Amino acid sequence: MGSDSEAEKSQQRKEKEKKKMLAVAPIAKPLAGKRLCKKTFKLVRKAAEHKCLKRGVKEVVKSIRRGHKGLCVIAGNISPIDVITHVPILCEEADIPYVYVPSKEDLATAGATKRPTCCVLVLTKPTKGKLDPAEQEKIKADYSQVVADISELTSSLF
């Protein structure tokens, strides 16, 4: 009897994932897979805890133009897509790695906000204040791991 409810739950999860993937825009490339999404959200969560995160298109664009370096995570299910089409171009010009994730809601949850977020910029060090060196090393290690995975993903695309 317990297995029925487990089967139903897994079926509902699969349907939810399928709906998320259908809402993703066709320009959302490179799109993170399940494992890379998990790693990316974990990194965004840590960065949000230590105030090393810029949320929203306006803030991200401003940070990129000011010369801040980091990892740009963009939601793939934005409507209208015109809102974020300039962000990957800015990232490429500034030599900043970027990746798309399927859901803006999941990105907001990882970034510790209640409102759905179009994009976030994960910085390796906080813009204001100091961070404990051990914590900064942890964030940098996770950051470099995710960036390596993204570069592997993009090299397989092109």
Secondary structure as GFF3:
##gff-version 3
##sequence-region A 1 158
A	DSSP	alpha_helix	2	23	.	.	.	ID=ss1
A	DSSP	alpha_helix	34	49	.	.	.	ID=ss2
A	DSSP	beta_strand	53	55	.	.	.	ID=ss3
A	DSSP	alpha_helix	57	65	.	.	.	ID=ss4
A	DSSP	beta_strand	70	75	.	.	.	ID=ss5
A	DSSP	three_ten_helix	81	83	.	.	.	ID=ss6
A	DSSP	alpha_helix	87	93	.	.	.	ID=ss7
A	DSSP	beta_strand	98	101	.	.	.	ID=ss8
A	DSSP	alpha_helix	104	110	.	.	.	ID=ss9
A	DSSP	beta_strand	119	123	.	.	.	ID=ss10
A	DSSP	alpha_helix	133	157	.	.	.	ID=ss11
###
